[in-house]
Amino acid sequence: MMVPGLAYLFMNNYLPMFGVIIAFKDINYAKGILGSDWIGFKNFEYLFMTKDALVITRNTILYNSSFIILNTVFAIGVAILLNEVRSKFAARLYQSVILLPFLISMVIVGYLVLSMLSAESGYLNLNLLPMFGIEPISWYFEPKYWPYILTIVQLWKGTGYLCVIFLAAIIGIDNEYYEAATIDGAGKWHQIRSITVPLIAPTITIMTLLAIGRIFYSDFGLFYQVPLNSGPLQPVTDVIDTYVYRGLMTLGDIGMSSAAGLYQSLVGFVLVLLSNYIVARRSKENALF
């Protein structure tokens, strides 16, 4: 019974790893992958030797770190609130509404954001800002606003997915814990802090480790489609993925793109191992005490 699954895993996850050598070659389609010239780490110079390397690395790490923290906190909070809804119809309705943004294409999200922020016809400039006596803002030419805009959009779109996972973990908690806590006089906040969060801690840890493993990967649509690839915004919206995409579209060098992908994968692999080691060590220390 395991053979079909193992065969799929091998063909989908391990066999394509042969393509890693593309990152170390000057690809010539006439010669093929194996026949192309070996150039070592020259493809990596494109990513590390430019003046933008520090900016895109900083943006990638800071954005993804904040997304991991905020998504986890908001998703846990919403999951706890949904768990308190006693009407099954209302609970399912709220879950569907919260999950819906996750299912929307980022291209559509980009146009939804445009309908809010457009300088000529956006809702904020035409309706909301005049109410407070604020002059219209050219949002797509003002970089200082976009770290907040991207964070809000990402939370709106991504919280629903994590929320469903945490809600499933919360539903699996035995009600006897809460009944015993109620008898002892514990309020809702004390129950959440002493029962709910500790018992879903393994799920939180797993989801956090998975997110840390992809901390050098960014949601391409979020950073490319939502800002509409606006040049003035690139200092605060450019990440490794968008930078490599622009380089690939400009130079057409697949080797450079492969080098960036390999770099992201290796760093993610190391971060997962490191995070897993830290969590395992702390768990062992807590068990001893």
Secondary structure, 3 states (H helix, E strand, C coil): CHHHHHHHHHHHHHHHHHHHHHHHEECCCCCHHHHCEECCCHHHHHHHCCCCHHHHHHHHHHHHHHHHHHHHHHHHHHHHHHHCCCCHHHHHHHHHHHHHHHHCCHHHHHHHHHHHHCCCCCHHHHHHHHHCCCCCCCHHHCHHHHHHHHHHHHHHHHHHHHHHHHHHHHHCCCHHHHHHHHHCCCCHHHHHHHHHHHHCHHHHHHHHHHHHHCCCCCCHHHHHCCCCCCHHHHHHHCCHHHHHHHHHHHHCCHHHHHHHHHHHHHHHHHHHHHHHHHHHHHHHHHHHC
